[in-house]
Amino acid sequence: MAAELSDLPYYLAGVLLFALFVRLLSLVRNKKLLLPPTLPGGLPFLGHLHLCKKPMHLSLANLAALHGPVLFLRFGSRPVLLVSSSIAADECFTTNDLIFANRPKLPSGKYLNYNNTTLGSASYGPHWRNLRRLATLELLSPHRLRSSSAARADEARAMARHLFRTCAEVDKASMVELRPILFQFSINHLMRQIAGKRYYGEDKAGTLSAEAMRFKAMVEERFAIGGVANVSDFVPLLRWLDYKGMKRRMVRLHKNRDELLQKLVDEVRNNKNHNENPEEKNSTMIGYLLSLQKTDPENYSDLIIKALIITLLSAGTDSTSATIEWAMSLLLNHPNAMKKARDEIDAYLERTEKGKKKRLLQESDLRNLPYLNCVVSETLRMYPAAPLLLPHESSGECFVAGFRVPPGTILLVNAYSIQRDPRIWKAPEVFAPERFEEGKAEGKWMIPFGMGRRKCPGEGLGLKALGLALGTLIQCFEWERVGGEEVDMRQGSGLTLTKAIPLLAMHRPRPSMAPLLSQL
């Protein structure tokens, strides 16, 4: 009996250890159960990447429609939280905004984003806060936007002049492809703000210059190989094998792009007028940053300046031209909306310029053209330039829609799905600018420029450029579809949401505008 009692502590210790083991197993199991639902069919090494077809935002929207608005996926070895619901997205960018303030450090960022040091790719911290402060308070401030409005007006006039000259006869419609013309507008007004020059011009034959073509090709290459659709970022073996020559393409792109950007910086640095005239020196983005470089060379090195330039160009060229192309496509398919926007512009200018010489639409007019702004809003709702917002990454554990999200999880928010959610928007597949009239859409979820700490600081500039370019096209020309058939609205793939088939349209000068256009 005494021997049995002496063995009791060992039995109790064994029972306690077993109970502790069961409890720990239960906690681990419960934590796994708290993860968002995942998809069947994940493959070794690839995870769920094989389920993501192009265009990726449509593929992920289809997966969310089948399996739920909050999904836990694996891209290679990286965990990914896919959010396609406004409620969950709001939670990510409000309650958990700080936790999701990081960007994933993808291997391609070494070549595409100056080793992840650009405003869009840098992780949350002192470096990013400095870049954000510069962008918000200096480079894209209301004062800067006002001072650069003349450049946007010049480029809108240049666009109208070019389109007028492509008309064989004033009273007959001519066919034009809008994409290169819109891209020229986008790059030129940005380059004038950045470096004080029209970077993208035309030779006497009316074709694009060799330098312009080279730059355009680099922009297109950047959007084609970047982003979460680059599987080599998630599968180390594919990087080692240089799948589809992706690394060679990125290295070549980085080299060519860096040479062009350094040339821009050196041109401003060596410009005597910029050096001798303080006002002119600070009138361009590069000139202003070079003035800061003299007193703080570490925070305003040439590398940092080039990273800021590439951020502005990446965010403002393809996205702006693509959105205007979508807007024109929608208006051509809905001629009543085109007429309503044109009548609004005509009525406003006639009312305010009574007795004065006819003029082109100006940026300051946009706030008095509510329907034109509704067209822009509806276009951004249906075709957001970044349908999958730039990826975020969780710095710690958090909860989204009641599910546990581990640290180091990449967050993908499908703005395209959210902005076409029938629970939020009535008839979401229908183009209806009227849904934004008189505050009808107030409180409804739209995030074409992102949300929270990492929201795009260029929203104000983007909306001004969109409204001015679109309004100029509507005011100056009559537009028709080619052959009378509806414009093809199929979507392309890439970081920016572009049309799969470039827009071809028939245009001719409006009789009331022809005299003015002939004088541009």
KEZA-930356 format. One record per residue (C-alpha): z, x, y. Coordinates in steps of 0.25 Angstrom, whole numbers, padded with zeros to 4 digits, always signed. Layout:
BEGIN
ZXY...
end
This chain:
BEGIN
+0000+0000+0000+0004+0011+0009-0010+0018+0006-0017+0005+0009-0010+0004+0023-0013+0019+0026-0028+0016+0024-0028+0004+0034-0031+0012+0046-0044+0017+0040-0048+0003+0036-0045-0002+0050-0053+0010+0056-0065+0007+0047-0065-0008+0050-0064-0005+0065-0076+0005+0064-0084-0005+0057-0081-0016+0067-0084-0006+0078-0098-0003+0071-0101-0017+0070-0098-0020+0085-0106-0008+0089-0118-0013+0081-0116-0027+0087-0116-0021+0101-0129-0013+0098-0136-0025+0092-0132-0034+0103-0137-0024+0113-0150-0024+0106-0150-0039+0106-0148-0040+0121-0161-0033+0123-0173-0042+0128-0182-0047+0117-0192-0037+0112-0206-0039+0105-0209-0037+0091-0220-0027+0087-0215-0015+0094-0221-0002+0088-0215+0012+0086-0218+0021+0097-0225+0010+0105-0215-0001+0106-0222-0013+0112-0233-0005+0119-0244-0010+0110-0241-0025+0114-0244-0021+0129-0259-0024+0131-0266-0022+0144-0264-0028+0155-0250-0025+0152-0243-0036+0161-0251-0047+0153-0247-0041+0140-0233-0040+0143-0234-0054+0150-0239-0060+0136-0228-0053+0129-0217-0059+0138-0223-0073+0137-0222-0072+0121-0209-0065+0120-0201-0067+0133-0200-0063+0147-0190-0051+0144-0194-0042+0133-0189-0028+0128-0201-0019+0124-0203-0005+0120-0214+0003+0126-0214+0015+0117-0200+0020+0117-0197+0013+0131-0189+0000+0132-0196-0010+0141-0191-0023+0147-0202-0033+0150-0198-0043+0160-0208-0055+0163-0198-0065+0169-0194-0066+0183-0179-0069+0180-0178-0056+0172-0186-0048+0182-0177-0053+0193-0165-0048+0185-0172-0034+0183-0175-0032+0198-0162-0038+0204-0150-0037+0194-0155-0025+0187-0164-0019+0198-0156-0006+0199-0157-0004+0184-0172-0006+0184-0174+0002+0196-0180+0014+0188-0194+0017+0184-0197+0021+0170-0201+0036+0169-0214+0035+0162-0221+0048+0158-0233+0044+0165-0225+0044+0178-0226+0059+0178-0241+0059+0181-0242+0045+0188-0230+0044+0197-0227+0059+0200-0217+0060+0189-0211+0046+0192-0207+0050+0207-0215+0039+0214-0209+0027+0220-0214+0018+0209-0210+0027+0198-0197+0034+0202-0184+0030+0196-0173+0024+0204-0166+0035+0212-0165+0043+0225-0180+0047+0224-0185+0033+0222-0176+0028+0233-0182+0038+0243-0196+0034+0239-0192+0019+0240-0186+0021+0254-0198+0029+0259-0208+0018+0254-0200+0006+0259-0195+0011+0272-0206+0021+0276-0219+0020+0269-0220+0005+0267-0210+0000+0278-0215-0012+0287-0217-0002+0298-0226+0007+0289-0234-0006+0284-0236-0010+0299-0241+0004+0303-0251+0004+0291-0256-0010+0293-0268-0005+0301-0273+0003+0289-0273-0009+0280-0280-0017+0291-0291-0006+0292-0292-0006+0276-0294-0021+0276-0305-0020+0286-0311-0009+0278-0311-0017+0266-0317-0029+0274-0328-0020+0280-0331-0014+0266-0333-0028+0260-0341-0033+0272-0351-0021+0270-0352-0024+0255-0359-0037+0258-0374-0036+0257-0376-0047+0267-0365-0054+0276-0369-0068+0271-0370-0065+0256-0359-0062+0246-0358-0048+0240-0351-0044+0227-0339-0034+0229-0329-0028+0219-0316-0029+0227-0307-0019+0219-0312-0006+0225-0312-0012+0239-0298-0017+0238-0293-0003+0232-0299+0004+0244-0291-0005+0254-0278-0003+0246-0280+0012+0245-0285+0014+0259-0273+0007+0266-0263+0014+0258-0269+0028+0260-0269+0026+0275-0255+0023+0274-0252+0034+0265-0261+0045+0271-0268+0039+0283-0282+0040+0277-0292+0030+0270-0292+0037+0257-0302+0028+0250-0315+0027+0257-0330+0024+0255-0342+0033+0257-0355+0029+0264-0360+0023+0251-0349+0013+0250-0343+0019+0238-0329+0024+0236-0327+0039+0239-0324+0049+0228-0310+0051+0233-0307+0036+0233-0313+0034+0219-0304+0045+0214-0292+0039+0220-0295+0025+0215-0297+0030+0201-0283+0037+0201-0277+0024+0206-0283+0016+0194-0280+0027+0184-0265+0027+0189-0264+0012+0187-0271+0013+0173-0262+0023+0167-0249+0020+0173-0238+0010+0170-0231+0005+0158-0245+0003+0151-0246+0018+0149-0241+0019+0134-0240+0034+0135-0228+0032+0144-0220+0026+0132-0225+0033+0120-0223+0048+0120-0233+0050+0109-0244+0044+0117-0241+0054+0128-0241+0066+0119-0254+0061+0114-0259+0058+0128-0263+0044+0124-0276+0040+0131-0276+0053+0139-0265+0046+0147-0258+0059+0151-0271+0066+0155-0275+0054+0164-0261+0054+0171-0261+0069+0173-0275+0069+0179-0272+0057+0187-0259+0063+0193-0266+0076+0196-0278+0069+0204-0269+0059+0211-0259+0070+0215-0270+0078+0221-0275+0066+0229-0261+0063+0234-0258+0077+0238-0271+0078+0245-0266+0066+0253-0253+0072+0256-0259+0085+0261-0269+0079+0270-0258+0072+0277-0249+0084+0278-0261+0093+0283-0265+0082+0293-0263+0088+0307-0262+0075+0314-0251+0071+0304-0243+0083+0307-0244+0083+0322-0243+0068+0324-0229+0062+0319-0234+0048+0320-0247+0050+0312-0239+0059+0302-0230+0047+0299-0241+0037+0299-0244+0039+0285-0236+0039+0272-0239+0054+0269-0237+0059+0283-0223+0052+0284-0219+0058+0270-0224+0072+0274-0215+0071+0287-0203+0068+0278-0207+0079+0269-0204+0089+0280-0189+0086+0280-0187+0082+0266-0198+0089+0257-0191+0085+0244-0191+0070+0245-0205+0070+0252-0212+0080+0244-0227+0079+0242-0224+0074+0228-0215+0062+0234-0226+0059+0244-0237+0058+0233-0228+0049+0225-0226+0040+0236-0241+0040+0239-0245+0037+0225-0234+0025+0224-0240+0019+0237-0255+0020+0231-0251+0016+0217-0244+0003+0222-0254+0000+0233-0268+0002+0229-0272-0004+0216-0261-0015+0217-0266-0020+0231-0281-0019+0228-0278-0026+0214-0270-0037+0220-0281-0040+0231-0291-0041+0220-0283-0051+0212-0281-0059+0225-0296-0059+0228-0299-0063+0213-0289-0075+0214-0295-0079+0227-0309-0079+0222-0305-0087+0210-0298-0097+0220-0307-0098+0232-0298-0109+0238-0287-0099+0240-0297-0089+0246-0301-0100+0256-0287-0103+0259-0283-0089+0262-0295-0087+0270-0293-0100+0278-0279-0095+0281-0284-0081+0286-0294-0088+0295-0285-0098+0301-0274-0088+0304-0284-0078+0311-0291-0089+0319-0277-0095+0323-0272-0081+0328-0285-0075+0333-0290-0087+0341-0301-0082+0351-0300-0068+0346-0310-0060+0338-0310-0062+0323-0302-0051+0315-0298-0047+0301-0285-0051+0295-0273-0042+0298-0261-0038+0291-0252-0045+0301-0259-0058+0298-0254-0058+0284-0241-0065+0287-0248-0077+0293-0257-0079+0280-0248-0086+0270-0259-0090+0260-0265-0076+0260-0251-0071+0256-0250-0082+0246-0263-0077+0240-0257-0063+0239-0244-0068+0233-0251-0076+0222-0260-0064+0219-0248-0055+0217-0241-0066+0209-0253-0067+0199-0257-0053+0199-0246-0043+0203-0251-0029+0205-0241-0023+0196-0240-0034+0185-0229-0026+0178-0220-0021+0189-0218-0006+0188-0208-0003+0177-0193-0001+0179-0183+0005+0170-0169+0002+0168-0158+0012+0171-0147+0006+0164-0144-0006+0155-0146-0020+0161-0148-0034+0157-0161-0043+0160-0162-0057+0156-0149-0055+0148-0156-0044+0140-0151-0030+0139-0160-0019+0145-0157-0005+0141-0158+0007+0151-0171+0014+0151-0179+0001+0149-0192-0001+0156-0193-0014+0164-0207-0021+0165-0208-0033+0174-0220-0041+0172-0223-0047+0186-0236-0053+0181-0228-0062+0171-0217-0066+0181-0227-0070+0192-0235-0079+0182-0222-0085+0176-0225-0100+0175-0210-0102+0176-0210-0097+0190-0224-0099+0195-0232-0113+0194-0246-0110+0187-0244-0095+0188-0258-0092+0183-0264-0100+0195-0268-0093+0208-0260-0101+0219-0257-0094+0232-0251-0107+0236-0239-0105+0227-0234-0095+0238-0236-0104+0250-0224-0108+0259-0214-0100+0250-0217-0108+0237-0216-0096+0229-0203-0091+0235-0193-0087+0225-0203-0086+0214-0204-0072+0207-0215-0063+0211-0213-0047+0210-0227-0041+0212-0221-0030+0220-0209-0028+0210-0194-0031+0214-0181-0024+0216-0179-0010+0220-0192-0006+0214-0200-0016+0221-0213-0011+0227-0211-0006+0242-0226-0008+0245-0225-0024+0244-0227-0025+0259-0239-0016+0260-0245-0022+0248-0244-0036+0253-0250-0032+0266-0262-0025+0260-0264-0037+0250-0264-0047+0261-0273-0040+0271-0284-0036+0261-0284-0049+0254-0284-0057+0268-0296-0048+0273-0304-0051+0261-0302-0066+0262-0304-0066+0277-0317-0058+0278-0325-0062+0266-0330-0074+0257-0327-0071+0243-0334-0077+0230-0333-0074+0215-0344-0067+0209-0353-0077+0201-0343-0088+0204-0335-0085+0192-0319-0083+0193-0314-0069+0195-0310-0063+0182-0294-0061+0183-0292-0053+0171-0281-0042+0173-0283-0027+0171-0272-0017+0166-0265-0007+0173-0253-0005+0182-0259-0014+0193-0264-0028+0190-0279-0027+0192-0291-0036+0189-0298-0032+0176-0311-0035+0182-0313-0031+0197-0315-0042+0207-0330-0044+0211-0332-0054+0222-0343-0059+0231-0340-0058+0246-0346-0060+0259-0341-0059+0274-0336-0072+0279-0345-0076+0291-0334-0076+0301-0329-0062+0297-0343-0055+0296-0344-0051+0310-0330-0045+0310-0333-0038+0296-0346-0032+0302-0338-0025+0313-0328-0018+0303
end
